[in-house]
Amino acid sequence: MLQGVALIDKPLGVSSHHVVARARKALGTKKIGHAGTLDPAATGLLVLGVGAGTRLLTYLVGLDKTYHATMRLGYATTTDDAEGERLDGDYGDVSLLTPEAIEATLVRFRGRISQVPSTFSAIKVAGKRAYDLARAGEDVELASREVTISRLVMGAHTPGAGYRDVELEIDCSSGTYIRALARDIGAQLGVGGHLVALRRSMVGPFSLDDALDVEDLTEEDLQSLSSVATQVMPRWGLTSEQTGELRHGRAIACEGVEGSSPVAAVDLDSGDLVAVVDSTGQRTRILMGVPTS
């Protein structure tokens, strides 16, 4: 039974759904999903779950992310990125901005912040995607959300005709909209801003350095469920007897892992992931069972 997790480097100009479709063709299976989409204009790390790995994605979608972004200061756009139309506005002279002024503004966006997602986002409003409503000309009002920017570092500056591109390195919580971040930084500076490039380099402990082109994906490239699970949750080694009990759906005593959830229950002999369990009670509660391969 084909199951595991694949790390893919998504190319520019294709959707995350397209990458999933290509992976299904490469591996000859339909049961593939991803742990957090990337827009077609973004590139970088896409984490795919295969077979039982699709259920493990539940524990990966909320992991922190790392991005390399290019923010264009000088004007704002309708979509908060380069695909939108320029918005009319009374923008300040971007050529007068100093690195010190930009850094002083970045300080305000570090830590826990409130952010209104881009109107052209996949968030659902009354059952419809916000970007579909916006493209239909409807007014879309999205609620603000709390996100955490744990690292926001300014890199190289590239001047242009009436704008300046600024490189940013960002560590953030899941659900952060980098387009909205670029928009809000530009607004704070009084010159307008939007996102022109985005590349995701980390999802939790998983790195773009270990990713490959989806066209090159083979079964041998899949990371095992136990390897992935134990990188994001505590590991509980099971005896053969405990493995048998869990495989039959029976609750067992939580010896040595009390008070944790989720926990990766791994068979000590085979090294296989048997289940993801909740051990906050006196006995386990199975959150996710893994079929034998």
C-alpha positions in Angstrom: 0.0 0.0 0.0 1.5 3.3 -1.1 1.7 5.8 1.7 4.0 8.5 2.9 4.8 12.2 2.6 6.5 14.0 -0.4 8.3 17.3 -0.3 7.9 19.1 -3.6 9.4 22.3 -5.0 6.3 24.0 -6.7 7.3 25.9 -9.8 6.1 29.3 -10.9 2.8 29.7 -12.7 1.0 26.5 -11.7 -1.5 25.9 -9.0 -1.1 23.6 -6.0 -3.9 21.5 -7.4 -1.9 21.0 -10.6 1.1 19.8 -8.6 -1.2 17.3 -6.8 -2.5 16.1 -10.2 1.0 15.6 -11.5 1.9 13.6 -8.3 -1.1 11.4 -8.8 0.1 10.6 -12.3 3.7 10.0 -11.2 2.8 7.7 -8.4 -0.3 6.1 -10.0 -2.6 6.8 -7.1 -5.5 9.2 -6.6 -5.2 9.5 -2.8 -2.9 12.6 -2.6 -3.4 15.9 -0.8 -1.3 18.9 0.3 -0.7 20.6 3.6 -1.3 24.3 2.7 -1.7 25.8 -0.8 0.7 28.1 -2.6 -0.7 30.6 -5.2 0.3 30.1 -8.8 2.6 33.2 -8.5 4.4 31.6 -5.5 7.0 28.9 -5.6 8.7 26.6 -3.1 7.9 23.9 -0.6 4.6 22.0 -1.0 4.1 19.1 1.4 2.1 16.3 -0.1 0.4 13.4 1.8 0.1 10.1 -0.1 -2.3 7.3 0.9 -2.6 7.3 4.7 -0.3 10.3 4.6 -3.3 12.4 3.6 -4.7 11.9 7.1 -1.4 12.9 8.7 -1.7 16.3 6.9 -4.1 17.3 9.7 -1.0 17.6 11.9 1.1 19.5 9.4 -1.2 22.3 8.1 -0.8 24.4 11.3 3.0 24.4 11.3 4.9 27.6 11.1 6.2 28.7 7.7 9.3 30.5 6.4 9.2 32.6 3.2 11.5 34.7 1.1 9.5 37.6 -0.3 10.0 40.6 -2.5 7.9 43.6 -1.5 7.5 46.4 -4.0 7.1 49.8 -2.4 5.7 52.7 -4.4 2.1 51.8 -5.0 -0.7 49.4 -4.0 -2.6 47.0 -6.2 -6.2 45.6 -6.3 -5.0 42.1 -5.4 -2.0 43.1 -3.1 0.3 41.4 -5.6 1.8 41.9 -9.1 -1.2 40.4 -10.8 -3.6 43.2 -9.8 -4.1 46.7 -11.2 -2.4 49.7 -9.7 -4.6 51.5 -7.3 -4.8 55.3 -7.5 -3.6 57.0 -4.4 -1.6 59.9 -2.9 1.6 57.9 -2.5 4.7 59.5 -1.0 8.1 59.7 -2.8 9.6 56.2 -2.4 13.0 57.5 -3.3 13.1 59.4 -0.1 12.7 56.3 2.0 15.8 55.3 4.0 16.6 51.8 5.2 16.3 53.1 8.7 12.7 54.3 8.1 11.7 50.9 6.6 13.3 49.1 9.5 11.5 51.2 12.0 8.2 50.3 10.3 9.1 46.6 10.2 9.4 46.6 14.0 5.6 47.2 14.2 4.9 44.0 12.3 7.0 41.7 14.5 5.3 39.5 17.1 1.6 39.0 17.4 -0.3 41.3 15.0 -3.8 41.7 13.6 -4.1 41.2 9.9 -7.0 41.5 7.4 -6.4 38.9 4.6 -6.3 40.0 1.0 -9.7 40.4 -0.7 -8.4 38.1 -3.4 -7.9 35.1 -1.1 -9.3 31.6 -0.9 -11.2 32.4 2.3 -14.9 31.5 2.1 -17.6 34.1 2.5 -21.1 32.7 2.7 -19.9 29.5 1.0 -18.0 31.2 -1.8 -14.3 32.0 -2.3 -13.5 35.6 -1.6 -11.5 35.9 -4.9 -14.6 34.7 -6.9 -16.7 37.4 -5.2 -14.1 40.1 -5.8 -13.7 39.1 -9.4 -17.5 39.3 -9.8 -17.3 42.9 -8.7 -18.9 42.3 -5.3 -17.7 44.1 -2.1 -15.9 41.7 0.1 -15.3 42.4 3.8 -13.0 39.9 5.6 -12.6 39.8 9.3 -9.1 40.5 10.8 -7.2 37.6 12.3 -4.4 37.3 14.8 -1.1 36.0 13.4 2.5 35.8 14.6 5.5 37.1 12.7 8.4 35.7 14.7 11.1 36.9 12.3 11.0 39.7 9.8 14.4 40.6 8.3 15.0 43.2 5.6 17.5 42.2 2.8 18.6 43.8 -0.4 17.0 46.9 -2.0 16.5 47.3 -5.8 15.4 50.7 -7.0 13.1 51.0 -10.1 11.2 53.7 -11.9 8.9 55.1 -9.2 9.2 52.0 -6.9 11.7 50.1 -4.8 11.8 46.3 -4.3 12.8 45.1 -0.8 13.7 41.6 0.0 12.2 40.1 3.2 12.9 36.9 5.2 9.8 35.9 7.2 9.1 33.3 9.8 5.4 33.3 10.6 2.5 31.3 11.9 0.2 29.3 9.7 -2.5 31.5 8.1 -0.4 34.5 7.7 -1.0 36.3 4.3 2.3 37.7 3.0 0.5 39.7 0.4 -1.4 41.5 3.2 1.9 42.0 5.1 3.4 43.8 2.1 0.3 45.9 1.6 0.2 46.9 5.2 3.9 47.8 5.4 3.6 50.0 2.4 0.5 51.7 3.8 2.4 52.4 7.1 5.2 53.9 5.1 2.8 56.1 3.2 4.0 54.9 -0.2 1.8 51.9 -0.9 3.1 48.3 -1.3 2.4 44.9 -2.7 4.0 41.5 -3.2 5.9 40.7 -6.4 7.6 37.4 -5.5 7.2 34.7 -2.9 9.1 31.5 -2.2 8.3 29.2 0.7 11.5 27.5 2.1 10.2 25.8 5.3 7.1 24.2 6.7 7.8 23.4 10.3 10.9 21.2 10.3 10.6 20.4 6.6 13.0 22.2 4.3 12.9 23.1 0.6 16.5 21.8 0.5 15.0 18.3 0.6 12.3 18.9 -2.0 12.3 17.8 -5.6 10.5 18.5 -8.9 7.1 16.7 -9.0 8.0 15.3 -12.4 10.9 13.4 -10.8 8.7 12.0 -7.9 8.9 8.2 -7.3 7.8 5.9 -4.6 11.3 5.8 -3.2 11.2 9.6 -2.6 8.4 9.3 -0.1 9.2 9.9 3.6 7.8 7.4 5.9 4.8 8.3 8.1 6.8 7.5 11.3 9.7 9.7 10.2 7.3 12.6 9.5 5.1 12.2 12.5 8.0 12.0 15.0 9.4 15.3 13.7 6.2 17.1 14.7 5.0 15.3 17.8 6.4 13.1 20.7 7.3 9.5 19.9 5.9 6.6 21.9 7.6 3.2 21.2 5.2 0.3 21.3 5.8 -3.3 22.2 4.4 -6.0 19.8 1.6 -6.5 22.2 0.7 -2.8 22.4 0.9 -2.6 18.6 -1.6 -5.4 18.3 -4.0 -3.8 20.7 -3.9 -0.4 18.9 -4.2 -2.1 15.5 -7.5 -3.6 16.7 -8.7 -0.2 17.9 -8.3 -0.9 21.6 -7.3 1.7 24.1 -4.2 0.9 26.1 -2.5 2.4 29.1 -0.4 5.5 28.4 2.9 4.5 29.9 5.5 7.3 29.8 3.6 9.6 27.5 0.8 10.8 29.8 -0.6 14.2 29.1 0.4 14.6 25.5 -1.6 15.0 22.4 -1.0 14.2 19.6 1.6 11.4 20.0 3.2 9.2 17.3 2.8 5.6 18.4 5.6 3.7 16.6 6.2 0.0 16.6 9.6 -0.7 18.2 10.3 -3.7 16.0 9.4 -2.4 12.5 9.7 1.3 13.1 6.2 1.8 11.5 3.7 4.4 12.6 0.8 2.5 14.1 -1.4 5.4 15.2 -1.5 9.0 16.3 -3.0 9.0 19.8 -4.2 11.3 22.5 -2.6 10.3 25.8 -4.1 13.0 28.0 -6.2 10.4 29.9 -5.3 7.2 31.7 -5.7 5.3 28.4 -5.0 6.2 24.8 -7.6 7.6 22.5 -6.8 6.8 18.8 -6.9 10.0 16.7 -5.6 8.4 13.5 -5.0 4.7 12.8 -2.6 3.6 10.1 -3.4 0.6 8.0 -0.7 -2.1 7.6 1.1 -1.8 4.4 
